[in-house]
Amino acid sequence: MANADPSQKVDYVFKVVLIGDSGVGKSQILARFARNDFSLDSKSTIGVEFQTRTLLIEHKSVKAQIWDTAGQERYRAVTSAYYRGAAGAMLVYDVTKRQTFNHIARWLEELRGHADKNIVIMLVGNKSDLEKQREVSTEDATEFAQKEGLFFLETSALAAKNVETAFLTVLTEIFNIVNKKNLVAGENQGNGNSNPTSLAGKKIIIPGPAQEIPAKRNMCCRS
Ligand SMILES: Nc1nc2c(ncn2[C@@H]2O[C@H](COP(=O)(O)OP(=O)(O)OP(=O)(O)O)[C@@H](O)[C@H]2O)c(=O)[nH]1
């Protein structure tokens, strides 16, 4: 996937949240995507953090702002703030731990309870490199994803497999949704139904530079 020229203006900022049980690999998926990095002795996330990467989608510069939080209940930050403004979500389980897949329905419920109804959701089965320890079949997960209307991919943050594709799929889908809305808004302007503010209230579109993260916050971030 092409990274954008850092000197180019940012056309869009899309917030994507990572959720799933503790230890499934959320932080390492983020590290792989944002820095092409991986660590085997990854510490549990405490609170919330985000990282960004700016890439080109159809000649537009899209800043992906990926949020990561603790899977462990006691370390979790305020739920509604985490989901606010999210245009995409990665629902992660570990293919070697059945329980983490069984919990996906609960994570989905939380997501649907707090996030924008148009949020783009990708089910991610991580640690696909550990084939011998697999406890969740690709078929089971595919069936679940189809039933719930989710995208689905198996990834390995360790082997750098499908991580890019997973993010690119979600970001491109968001991009297409936003562009379609822009198109409709543009058409309306021409036929007397002008409503220039119609996009402003939509959580799914976060126009580029206008969206700044407040300086005072209880989170760590790397941009
Ligand atoms: N074999 C393998 N190990 C992985 C992979 N991704 C992550 N891990 C390991 O799994 C462990 C947990 O990874 P984390 O990224 O910290 O998990 P997390 O979901 O962020 O955990 P919390 O912050 O507690 O919610 C670490 O030891 C990682 O190195 C992978 O794709 N393959």
The ligand as a Gaussian input file, in Angstrom:
#p B3LYP/6-31G(d) Opt

LIG

0 1
 N        2.758000     -16.124000      17.138000
 C        2.184000     -14.911000      17.174000
 N        2.179000     -14.179000      18.306000
 C        1.591000     -12.955000      18.286000
 C        0.996000     -12.422000      17.104000
 N        0.498000     -11.203000      17.404000
 C        0.769000     -10.979000      18.702000
 N        1.439000     -12.032000      19.238000
 C        1.915000     -12.177000      20.626000
 O        0.790000     -12.276000      21.477000
 C        1.042000     -11.609000      22.715000
 C       -0.026000     -10.549000      22.979000
 O        0.041000      -9.553000      21.992000
 P       -0.513000      -8.052000      22.228000
 O       -0.409000      -7.334000      20.928000
 O        0.131000      -7.431000      23.406000
 O       -2.045000      -8.371000      22.603000
 P       -3.224000      -7.327000      22.905000
 O       -4.442000      -7.854000      22.237000
 O       -2.811000      -5.939000      22.531000
 O       -3.373000      -7.442000      24.489000
 P       -3.986000      -6.364000      25.543000
 O       -3.205000      -5.100000      25.414000
 O       -3.814000      -7.006000      26.900000
 O       -5.445000      -6.196000      25.218000
 C        2.450000     -11.014000      22.609000
 O        3.371000     -11.922000      23.189000
 C        2.676000     -10.932000      21.110000
 O        4.031000     -10.983000      20.760000
 C        1.028000     -13.216000      15.914000
 O        0.547000     -12.855000      14.848000
 N        1.635000     -14.449000      16.003000

